[in-house]
Amino acid sequence: MLFDISSPGRKRVVRLVFGSLALMFAASFLFFGIGSSADGGLADLFGFGNDSADQSLLGSDIDDLEKQRSEDPANRELLLELAVDYQALARQRLQEGGDGVEQDVLDAYRGSIGAWEDYLATDPQKLDTAVGRQVVGQTGPYTALFVTAQRPSEYALQQKAALKTATLVAEAEPVANNLGNQALWLILGGKEKQAKPVEQAALKDADPAAVPGYKAFFKQAGAYYKTVEQASKEQAKQEQAGQGAGGILSPIDPNATPGDNPFAPGAPALPTP
């Protein structure tokens, strides 16, 4: 289980993390457009463009799609639709709040990742980079699970899975935003040397006015990785000493400044492609 929220202290930490995650989504939505596809606008991506009647039907639509999926599990269009709809469901549930929101949001994001990875398993000849960019972007499901990881093994699992998709998307469509996402996940895996040529390729393709933002983003990602790496070591020491898990490995601190964390509200971000 990703979350053990049986203790009051852990429940409080989880609430802080998800409250901060909501702020990060809002900041990215308002200012950066992270992870958005070349088609459609931010309102469509984040679900704010749909009226309440459409949103109320989202869950039942997913149920219908899942039934179709059970009958045709290799249907690529169906899997892509599910990958997007589960993200919309997570964002809707995050906005609603209330009891059980943490688990509901994570479950929806897992659903999105599951559909996307099933899509990849069909070995598509032409990758859908628009959906891939949403899944692996800074407001996507891989990021949500990454920033709420509690243990080094979970952290590494999400980083590797995200890097796989980011690499596929960048190879299929080597533009600045996609290359920037690939560099991000390389950096967050401690692969700074491998990330350097990808960073340079992103900077070369980026609009000149956006280059300073890219550089700041990459620098901050490196600093964040070092922070998480240190937290991982400290947690390992605690577990070896029999103290149990030391809390969530890489939470978003609601009091974090843009210099602390690339996922904090107001942090540097990749420009919209």
Secondary structure, DSSP 8 states (H G I E B T S, - for coil): ------SHHHHHHHHHHHHHHHHHHHHIIIII-TT--SSS-HHHHHTTTS-HHHHHTHHHHHHHHHHHHHH-TT-HHHHHHHHHHHHHHHHHHHHH--TTHHHHHHHHHHHHHHHHHHHHHT--SS--HHHHHHHHSTTSHHHHHHHT--SHHHHHHHHHHHHHHHHHHHHHS--HHHHHHHHHHHHTTT-HHHHHHHHHHHHHHS-GGGHHHHHHHHHHHHHHHHHHHHHHHHHHHHHHTT----S-SS---TT--TTT-TTSTT-------
